[in-house]
Amino acid sequence: MRLSGDRLFALIVLTLVVSGIAMFASAALGLLARADGAPWRLAITQLVLGLIPGIALLIGLRFAPPKLLLKGIVPLYVGSVILTALVFTPLGLTTNGATRWLDFGFVTVQPAEFLKIGVILMLAAYLANMKAKLHEFRYGLIPFGIIVGVPSLLLLAQPNTSTVLILGATSVALYFLAGARLRDFVIIGIIGLIGISVLIATRPYLMNRVQTFIDPSQNSLTSGYQIQQSLIAIGSGGVLGRGYGQSVQKFNYLPEPVGDSVFAVFGEEFGFFGTVLLVLLFTAFATRGLMIAAEAANTFGALAAAGLTLLITFSAFLNIGAMLGIMPLTGLPLPFVSHGGTALLCALASVGIILNVAAHRTKRRRTA
């Protein structure tokens, strides 16, 4: 059994984390020019609440016995659902019209990040146990709808539509990998289309995002401002970029330069070649993660590794696509890079679980 679980996958993650720290530090400097900027506070929270406990959790989950991980799935799922529901209590913190955080005074936590892992692991465990019965509604589509649907309703109430889309896409992919029937996907597709249509029709900010995606030039000072400033930043980077730390757009122009706009800062500083390398790095992360899933010792390990890999990969490419204007804005962070201690902690925890699956995949080879 290898110490790292999978040396290449660990190296890819290490590169993403180190690059993410460097890029976050550069983007955070842009807050110095803003009246409410607090780059040092953000840097400390990213380090103390995200990176350090995230690495500790990664190591702990990597070496945890697989049976212990399985025993913790139901408590994690139920606990993350309860935490997510607590945002609607006095502990909830509302920012920019969304109630997604729990305010404990000394720290704020976004429980949706834990919820994503809880749902994927719960779904992976259930699908692995019921794989032979998924063709029956009572064992397939109905439980699938409950496991994914209850958390999704809580997220929609916050509102947190982008997380619902990521979670839904990943869950459907797992359902497919587990061998569900085409009939179920048709039903899920119809329900999904109806749900998305209703949300767009009833939530003006979603309609604005769709309209901005279709025509980014409209409302250039309001809903179209972020994408226009992002395209200016990426375009001004040219082929090789302005150089590390030399972004202009992060000063008073780009909204959330350390958040969902961090890829635009990266594009301005490292240019076309840099952004291509970053995309290739996330592609390598996805490829190696899915290879680990394909070689897993059991069905649960395969589904868990695939689900967590896709969860991070979908988030990355939706963020990048939004900053390039080829997808609607979602507000999703760029994994391992954007500010958010909870998001970084959970991304590293996911990596720990994937490496745990990788470390035990030799069992399949020996029994094959």
C-alpha positions in Angstrom: 0.0 0.0 0.0 1.5 3.3 -1.0 1.9 6.0 1.6 0.3 8.7 -0.5 -2.5 6.5 -1.9 -1.7 7.6 -5.4 1.5 9.6 -6.0 0.4 11.2 -9.3 -3.0 12.3 -7.9 -1.3 13.7 -4.8 1.2 15.6 -6.9 -1.6 17.1 -9.0 -3.5 18.2 -5.9 -0.3 19.6 -4.3 0.3 21.7 -7.5 -3.2 23.0 -7.4 -3.0 23.9 -3.7 0.4 25.6 -4.0 -0.7 27.5 -7.1 -4.0 28.4 -5.4 -2.2 29.9 -2.4 0.1 32.0 -4.6 -2.9 33.2 -6.8 -5.0 33.9 -3.7 -2.2 36.0 -2.2 -1.9 38.0 -5.4 -5.6 38.6 -5.8 -6.0 39.6 -2.2 -3.6 42.5 -2.7 -6.3 44.0 -4.9 -8.4 44.6 -1.7 -5.8 47.1 -0.5 -7.2 49.7 -2.8 -10.8 49.2 -1.5 -12.2 51.0 1.5 -13.6 47.8 3.0 -10.7 45.6 1.9 -9.1 43.3 4.5 -6.6 41.1 2.7 -4.7 40.1 5.8 -7.8 39.0 7.6 -8.9 37.0 4.6 -5.5 35.4 4.3 -5.5 34.4 7.9 -9.0 32.8 7.7 -8.0 31.0 4.5 -4.9 29.6 6.3 -6.2 28.9 9.8 -9.8 27.8 8.9 -9.1 26.3 5.5 -5.7 25.1 4.6 -4.3 23.9 8.0 -7.4 21.9 9.2 -8.0 20.8 5.6 -4.5 19.2 5.3 -5.0 17.6 8.8 -8.4 16.2 7.6 -6.9 15.0 4.3 -4.3 13.0 6.2 -6.8 11.7 8.7 -9.2 10.5 6.0 -6.4 9.1 3.9 -5.4 6.7 6.7 -8.8 6.1 8.2 -10.0 2.4 8.0 -12.6 2.1 5.2 -15.1 0.6 7.6 -14.8 3.7 9.8 -15.5 5.9 6.8 -18.6 3.8 6.0 -19.9 4.1 9.6 -19.5 7.9 9.4 -21.6 8.4 6.3 -25.1 8.5 7.8 -24.1 10.9 10.7 -22.3 13.1 8.2 -25.4 13.2 5.9 -27.8 13.9 8.7 -25.5 16.3 10.5 -24.9 18.3 7.3 -28.6 18.5 6.6 -29.2 19.8 10.1 -26.4 22.4 9.8 -27.8 23.6 6.5 -31.2 24.0 8.0 -29.7 26.1 10.9 -29.0 28.9 8.5 -32.7 29.8 8.8 -32.3 30.3 12.6 -30.8 33.3 14.3 -27.4 31.8 13.7 -27.9 32.4 9.9 -25.9 35.2 8.2 -27.4 36.9 5.2 -25.1 38.5 2.6 -26.2 39.9 -0.7 -29.7 38.5 -0.3 -28.5 34.9 0.4 -28.6 33.2 3.7 -25.9 30.5 3.3 -23.6 31.0 6.3 -23.7 30.2 10.0 -22.2 33.0 12.2 -20.6 31.7 15.3 -19.1 35.1 16.2 -15.5 34.2 15.8 -16.0 32.4 12.5 -18.5 31.9 9.7 -19.1 28.5 8.2 -20.9 27.6 4.9 -22.6 24.2 5.7 -23.5 23.6 2.1 -19.9 22.5 1.5 -20.2 19.7 4.1 -23.6 18.9 2.6 -22.2 18.2 -0.8 -19.8 15.6 0.5 -22.5 14.1 2.7 -25.0 13.7 -0.1 -22.4 12.2 -2.5 -21.2 9.7 0.1 -24.7 8.8 1.2 -25.8 8.3 -2.4 -22.6 6.2 -3.2 -23.3 4.0 -0.2 -26.9 3.5 -1.0 -26.4 2.9 -4.8 -23.6 0.4 -4.0 -25.9 -1.6 -1.6 -28.9 -1.5 -3.9 -27.2 -1.8 -7.3 -29.1 -5.0 -8.2 -32.5 -3.4 -7.4 -32.2 0.0 -9.0 -34.6 -0.9 -11.8 -37.4 -0.9 -9.3 -38.9 2.6 -8.5 -39.0 1.9 -4.7 -35.3 1.0 -4.6 -34.1 3.3 -7.3 -35.7 6.6 -8.3 -37.7 7.2 -5.2 -34.8 6.9 -2.7 -32.5 8.8 -5.1 -35.1 11.6 -5.1 -35.2 11.7 -1.3 -31.4 11.6 -0.7 -30.8 14.4 -3.2 -34.1 16.2 -3.1 -34.3 17.1 0.6 -30.9 18.8 0.7 -31.7 20.5 -2.7 -34.9 22.1 -1.3 -32.9 23.5 1.7 -30.3 24.9 -0.7 -32.9 26.4 -3.0 -34.5 28.2 0.0 -31.2 30.0 0.9 -31.1 30.5 -2.2 -28.1 28.6 -3.5 -29.1 27.5 -7.0 -25.5 27.0 -8.3 -24.8 24.4 -5.6 -28.0 22.6 -6.4 -27.0 22.4 -10.1 -23.5 21.0 -9.2 -25.0 18.5 -6.7 -27.7 17.5 -9.1 -25.3 16.9 -12.1 -22.9 14.9 -9.9 -25.7 12.8 -8.4 -27.2 12.0 -11.8 -23.7 11.0 -13.0 -23.4 8.6 -10.0 -26.9 7.2 -10.7 -25.8 6.5 -14.3 -22.5 4.9 -13.2 -24.5 2.6 -10.8 -26.5 1.2 -13.7 -29.9 2.9 -13.4 -32.3 2.6 -16.3 -32.8 5.0 -19.1 -36.4 5.5 -18.0 -35.3 7.1 -14.8 -33.0 9.6 -16.6 -35.9 10.6 -18.8 -38.0 11.3 -15.7 -35.1 13.1 -14.0 -34.5 15.2 -17.1 -38.2 16.3 -17.4 -38.3 17.2 -13.7 -35.1 19.0 -14.0 -36.1 21.1 -17.0 -39.4 22.0 -15.4 -37.6 22.9 -12.2 -35.0 25.1 -13.9 -37.7 26.8 -16.0 -39.8 27.6 -12.9 -36.7 29.0 -11.0 -35.7 31.2 -13.9 -39.3 32.5 -14.3 -39.8 33.2 -10.5 -36.3 34.4 -9.6 -35.3 37.7 -11.3 -31.6 37.3 -10.6 -31.5 34.0 -12.5 -33.3 35.6 -15.5 -30.7 38.5 -15.4 -27.9 35.9 -15.5 -29.4 34.2 -18.5 -29.9 37.5 -20.3 -26.4 38.6 -19.5 -25.0 35.3 -20.8 -26.9 35.8 -24.1 -25.8 39.4 -24.4 -23.0 40.4 -22.0 -23.0 44.0 -23.4 -26.4 44.8 -21.9 -26.6 46.3 -18.4 -22.8 46.8 -18.4 -23.0 48.7 -15.1 -25.2 46.2 -13.3 -25.7 42.5 -14.1 -23.2 42.5 -17.0 -20.5 44.3 -15.1 -18.7 41.3 -13.7 -18.4 39.4 -16.9 -17.3 42.4 -18.8 -14.5 43.2 -16.3 -13.5 39.5 -16.3 -13.2 39.5 -20.1 -11.2 42.7 -20.0 -8.8 41.2 -17.4 -8.3 37.9 -19.3 -8.0 39.7 -22.7 -5.4 42.1 -21.4 -3.3 39.2 -20.2 -2.5 38.3 -23.8 -0.3 35.3 -24.5 2.1 35.4 -21.6 0.3 37.7 -19.1 1.3 40.8 -17.3 3.3 38.9 -14.7 2.7 37.6 -11.2 1.1 40.3 -9.0 0.8 42.7 -11.9 -3.0 42.5 -12.4 -4.7 45.9 -12.9 -8.3 44.7 -12.8 -8.1 43.4 -9.3 -7.8 47.0 -8.0 -11.3 48.5 -7.9 -12.6 46.8 -11.1 -13.2 43.1 -10.7 -16.0 42.2 -8.2 -14.8 39.5 -5.8 -11.2 39.2 -7.0 -10.4 36.6 -4.3 -13.8 34.9 -4.9 -15.4 33.7 -8.1 -13.4 36.2 -10.2 -10.0 34.9 -9.2 -9.6 33.1 -12.5 -9.8 36.4 -14.3 -6.9 37.7 -12.1 -5.0 34.5 -13.0 -5.7 35.0 -16.7 -4.5 38.6 -16.6 -1.3 37.8 -14.8 -0.4 34.5 -16.6 -2.0 35.0 -20.0 -3.2 32.3 -22.4 -0.5 29.9 -21.6 -1.1 30.1 -17.9 -4.8 29.6 -18.2 -4.4 26.6 -20.5 -2.0 25.0 -18.0 -4.5 25.5 -15.2 -7.3 24.0 -17.3 -5.0 21.0 -18.1 -4.2 20.7 -14.4 -7.9 20.4 -13.5 -8.3 18.0 -16.5 -5.5 15.8 -15.1 -7.2 15.9 -11.7 -10.4 14.7 -13.2 -8.7 12.0 -15.3 -6.6 10.6 -12.5 -9.5 10.7 -10.0 -11.8 8.8 -12.4 -9.0 6.3 -13.0 -8.8 5.7 -9.2 -12.5 5.2 -9.2 -12.3 2.7 -12.0 -9.7 0.6 -10.1 -11.5 0.8 -6.7 -11.7 -2.3 -4.6 -15.5 -2.2 -4.4 -18.5 -0.4 -5.8 -18.8 2.1 -3.0 -15.2 3.2 -3.4 -15.7 3.6 -7.1 -18.8 5.7 -6.7 -17.4 7.8 -3.9 -14.1 8.5 -5.7 -16.0 9.3 -8.9 -18.5 11.5 -7.2 -16.1 13.6 -5.2 -13.8 14.0 -8.3 -16.7 15.2 -10.4 -18.0 17.5 -7.7 -14.7 19.4 -7.7 -14.2 19.2 -11.4 -17.7 20.5 -12.3 -17.2 23.4 -9.9 -13.9 24.3 -11.5 -15.1 24.2 -15.1 -18.3 26.1 -14.3 -16.3 28.8 -12.6 -13.8 29.0 -15.5 -16.6 28.9 -18.1 -18.5 31.7 -16.4 -15.4 33.9 -16.3 -14.8 33.3 -20.0 -18.4 34.1 -20.8 -19.2 30.7 -22.3 -21.5 29.8 -19.3 -23.9 31.8 -17.2 -22.5 33.3 -14.0 -22.9 31.0 -11.1 -21.0 32.4 -8.2 -19.2 29.2 -7.6 -15.7 29.4 -6.3 -12.6 28.0 -8.1 -11.6 24.9 -6.0 -8.3 25.2 -4.2 -7.9 28.9 -5.2 -10.9 31.1 -4.3 -11.4 32.5 -0.9 -13.5 30.4 1.4 -12.1 28.4 4.3 -15.0 25.9 4.4 -14.7 25.3 0.7 -11.0 24.7 0.8 -11.3 22.4 3.9 -14.0 20.3 2.2 -12.0 20.1 -1.1 -9.0 18.8 0.8 -11.2 16.4 2.8 -12.6 15.1 -0.5 -9.0 14.5 -1.7 -8.3 12.5 1.4 -11.2 10.2 0.7 -10.2 9.7 -2.9 -6.6 8.9 -1.8 -8.1 6.4 0.7 -9.9 4.6 -2.1 -6.7 4.7 -4.2 -4.7 3.2 -1.3 -7.0 0.1 -1.1 -7.5 -0.5 -4.8 -4.8 -3.2 -4.9 -7.4 -5.5 -3.3 -9.2 -5.7 -6.6 -6.1 -6.5 -8.5 -5.2 -9.3 -6.2 -8.6 -10.9 -6.5 -9.0 -10.4 -10.2 
